[in-house]
Amino acid sequence: MRYKFGSQLALETMAQERARIILKFLEMRGVPVSEGARQRIEDCTDLDMLEAWVMRAPSVQTVEELF
């Protein structure tokens, strides 16, 4: 999905929410997330990449599979 936003804040908020969802999926499935991987997920601002990670997160066995 592509959206047009007039605000950088809106884009940042969407990225933060997707990162939160990814980390929650991994936590619920018991997938260990290193501090480096957590930082990579939280720092990502590419909405397309985050969307791909959201789609993968429910099925990965390791955080490396996510990337």
C-alpha distances in whole Angstrom, upper triangle without the diagonal:
4,7,10,13,16,17,18,18,15,13,16,16,13,14,17,16,13,17,19,17,18,21,22,21,23,26,26,26,29,27,29,27,30,30,28,25,25,25,23,20,21,21,18,15,13,10,9,12,12,9,12,14,13,13,16,18,20,21,23,27,27,25,25,23,20,20
4,7,10,13,15,15,16,13,12,15,15,12,13,17,16,15,18,20,19,19,23,24,23,25,28,28,29,31,30,31,29,31,30,29,26,25,25,23,20,21,20,17,14,12,9,9,13,13,11,14,16,16,16,19,21,22,24,25,29,29,26,27,25,22,22
4,6,10,11,12,14,11,10,13,13,11,13,16,15,15,18,20,19,20,23,24,24,26,28,29,30,32,31,32,30,31,31,29,27,26,25,23,21,21,20,18,14,13,10,11,15,14,13,16,18,17,18,21,22,24,26,28,31,31,28,29,28,24,24
4,7,9,11,13,10,9,13,14,12,14,17,17,17,20,22,22,23,26,27,27,29,31,32,33,35,34,35,32,33,32,31,29,27,26,25,23,22,21,19,15,14,12,13,17,17,16,19,21,20,22,25,26,28,30,31,34,33,30,31,30,27,26
4,5,8,9,7,7,11,11,11,13,15,16,16,19,20,21,22,25,26,27,29,30,31,33,35,33,34,31,32,31,30,28,26,25,24,22,20,20,18,14,14,12,15,18,17,17,20,22,21,23,25,26,28,31,31,34,33,30,31,31,27,27
4,7,9,8,9,12,13,13,15,17,18,19,21,23,24,25,27,28,30,31,33,34,36,37,36,36,33,34,32,31,30,28,27,26,24,22,21,20,16,16,15,18,21,20,20,23,25,24,26,29,29,31,34,34,37,36,33,34,34,30,29
4,5,5,7,9,10,11,13,15,16,17,19,20,22,23,25,26,28,29,31,32,34,35,34,34,31,32,30,29,27,25,24,23,22,19,18,17,14,15,14,17,20,19,19,23,23,23,25,28,28,30,33,33,36,34,31,32,32,29,28
4,5,5,6,9,10,11,12,14,16,17,18,20,21,23,24,26,27,29,30,32,33,31,31,28,28,26,25,24,22,20,20,19,16,15,14,11,12,12,16,17,16,18,21,21,21,24,26,26,28,31,31,34,32,28,29,30,26,25
4,5,5,6,9,10,10,12,14,15,16,18,20,21,22,24,26,27,28,30,31,30,30,27,27,25,25,24,21,20,19,18,15,14,14,11,14,13,17,18,17,18,21,21,21,24,26,25,28,30,30,33,31,28,29,30,26,25
4,5,5,6,9,10,11,12,14,15,17,19,20,21,23,25,26,27,29,30,29,30,27,28,26,25,24,22,20,20,18,16,15,15,11,13,12,15,17,15,16,19,20,19,21,24,23,25,28,29,31,30,27,29,29,25,25
4,5,5,6,9,10,11,12,14,15,17,19,20,21,23,24,26,27,29,27,28,25,25,24,23,21,19,18,17,15,13,13,11,8,9,8,12,13,12,13,16,17,16,19,21,21,24,26,26,29,28,24,26,26,22,21
4,5,5,6,9,10,11,12,14,15,17,18,20,21,22,24,26,27,25,25,22,23,21,20,19,17,15,15,13,11,10,10,7,10,9,13,14,12,14,17,16,16,19,21,20,23,26,25,28,26,23,24,25,21,20
4,5,5,6,9,10,11,12,14,15,16,19,20,21,22,25,26,25,25,22,23,21,21,20,17,16,16,14,11,12,12,10,12,11,14,15,12,14,17,17,15,19,21,20,22,25,25,27,26,23,25,25,21,21
4,5,5,6,9,10,11,12,14,15,17,19,20,21,23,24,23,24,21,23,22,21,19,17,16,16,13,11,12,11,9,10,8,11,12,10,10,14,14,12,15,18,17,19,22,23,25,24,21,23,23,19,19
4,5,5,6,9,10,11,12,14,16,17,18,20,21,23,21,21,18,20,18,18,16,14,13,12,9,8,9,7,6,7,6,10,10,7,9,12,12,11,14,16,15,18,21,20,23,22,18,20,20,16,16
4,6,5,6,9,10,11,12,14,16,16,18,20,21,20,20,17,18,16,16,15,12,12,12,9,7,8,8,8,11,10,13,13,9,12,15,13,12,16,17,16,18,21,21,23,21,18,20,21,17,17
4,5,5,6,9,10,10,12,14,15,16,18,20,19,20,17,19,18,19,16,14,14,14,11,9,12,11,11,12,10,13,13,10,11,14,12,11,14,16,14,16,19,20,22,21,18,21,21,17,18
4,5,5,6,9,10,11,13,14,15,17,18,17,18,16,18,18,17,15,13,13,13,9,9,11,10,10,10,8,10,10,6,7,10,9,7,11,12,11,13,16,17,19,18,16,18,17,14,15
4,5,5,6,9,10,11,12,14,16,17,15,15,13,14,14,14,11,9,10,9,6,5,8,8,9,11,10,12,10,7,9,11,9,8,12,13,11,13,16,16,18,16,13,15,16,12,13
4,5,5,6,9,10,10,12,14,15,15,15,13,15,14,15,13,10,12,12,9,8,11,11,13,14,13,15,14,10,12,14,11,10,13,14,11,13,17,16,18,17,14,17,18,14,16
4,5,5,6,9,10,10,12,14,14,15,14,16,17,17,14,12,14,14,10,11,14,13,14,15,13,14,13,10,10,12,10,7,10,11,9,10,14,14,16,16,14,17,17,13,15
4,5,5,6,9,10,11,12,11,12,11,14,14,15,11,10,12,12,8,9,13,12,13,14,12,13,11,8,9,10,7,5,9,9,6,8,11,11,13,13,10,13,13,9,12
4,5,5,6,9,10,10,9,10,8,11,12,13,10,8,11,11,8,9,12,13,15,16,15,17,14,11,13,13,10,9,12,12,8,10,13,12,13,12,10,13,14,11,13
4,5,5,6,9,10,10,11,11,14,15,16,13,11,14,15,12,12,16,16,18,19,17,19,17,13,14,15,12,10,13,13,9,10,13,13,14,14,12,16,16,13,16
4,5,5,6,9,9,11,11,15,16,17,14,13,16,16,12,14,17,17,19,19,17,18,16,13,13,13,10,8,10,10,6,6,9,10,11,12,11,14,14,11,14
4,6,5,6,5,7,8,11,13,15,11,10,14,14,11,13,17,16,19,19,18,19,16,14,15,14,11,10,12,10,6,7,9,8,9,9,8,12,11,10,13
4,5,5,6,7,8,12,13,15,13,11,15,16,13,14,18,18,21,22,21,22,19,17,18,18,14,13,15,14,10,10,12,12,11,11,11,14,15,13,16
4,6,8,10,12,15,17,19,16,15,18,19,16,17,21,21,23,24,22,23,21,18,18,18,15,13,15,14,10,9,12,12,12,13,13,17,16,15,18
4,6,9,11,15,17,19,16,15,19,19,17,19,22,22,24,24,23,23,21,18,18,18,15,13,14,12,9,8,9,9,8,10,11,15,14,13,17
4,6,9,12,15,17,15,14,18,19,17,18,22,22,25,25,25,25,22,20,21,20,16,16,17,15,11,11,12,11,9,9,11,14,14,14,17
4,6,10,13,14,12,12,15,16,14,16,19,19,22,23,22,22,19,18,19,17,14,14,15,13,9,10,10,8,6,6,7,10,11,11,13
4,7,10,12,10,10,13,14,13,15,18,19,22,23,23,24,20,18,20,19,15,16,18,15,12,13,14,11,9,7,7,10,12,12,14
4,7,8,6,6,10,10,10,12,14,15,19,20,20,21,18,16,18,17,14,15,17,15,12,14,15,12,11,8,6,9,12,11,12
4,5,5,6,9,10,11,12,14,16,19,21,22,23,19,18,20,20,16,18,20,17,15,17,18,15,14,10,8,10,13,13,13
4,6,5,6,9,10,10,12,14,18,20,21,22,19,18,21,21,17,19,21,19,17,20,21,18,17,14,11,13,16,15,15
4,5,5,6,9,10,10,12,16,18,20,21,17,16,20,19,16,18,21,19,17,20,21,17,17,14,11,11,15,13,12
4,5,5,6,9,10,11,14,16,17,18,14,13,16,16,12,14,17,15,13,16,17,14,14,11,7,8,11,10,9
4,5,5,6,8,10,14,15,16,18,15,13,16,16,13,14,17,15,13,16,17,15,16,13,9,11,14,12,12
4,5,5,6,8,12,14,16,18,15,13,17,17,14,16,19,18,16,19,21,18,19,16,12,14,16,14,13
4,6,5,6,10,11,13,15,11,11,14,14,12,14,17,16,14,18,19,17,18,15,11,12,14,11,10
4,6,5,9,10,11,13,10,8,11,12,9,11,14,13,11,15,17,15,16,14,10,12,13,10,9
4,6,8,11,12,14,12,10,13,14,12,13,16,16,14,17,20,18,20,17,14,15,17,14,13
4,6,9,11,14,12,10,14,15,13,15,18,18,17,20,22,20,22,19,15,16,18,15,14
4,6,8,10,8,7,11,12,11,12,15,16,15,19,20,19,21,19,15,15,17,13,12
4,6,9,8,8,11,13,12,13,16,17,17,20,22,21,24,22,18,19,19,16,15
4,6,5,6,9,10,11,12,14,16,16,20,21,20,23,21,18,18,18,15,13
4,5,5,6,9,10,10,12,14,15,18,20,20,23,22,18,19,19,15,14
4,5,5,6,9,10,11,13,14,17,18,18,22,21,18,18,17,14,13
4,5,5,6,9,10,11,12,15,16,16,19,17,15,14,14,11,9
4,5,5,6,9,10,10,13,15,15,18,17,14,15,14,10,10
4,5,5,6,9,10,12,14,15,18,18,15,16,15,11,12
4,5,5,6,9,11,12,12,16,15,13,14,12,9,9
4,5,5,6,9,10,10,13,12,10,11,10,6,7
4,6,5,8,10,11,14,14,12,14,12,9,11
4,6,7,8,10,14,14,13,15,12,9,12
4,6,6,6,10,11,10,11,8,6,9
4,6,6,9,9,8,11,9,6,10
4,6,9,11,11,13,11,10,13
4,7,9,10,12,9,9,12
4,6,7,8,6,6,10
4,7,9,7,9,12
4,5,5,7,10
4,5,5,7
4,5,5
4,5
4
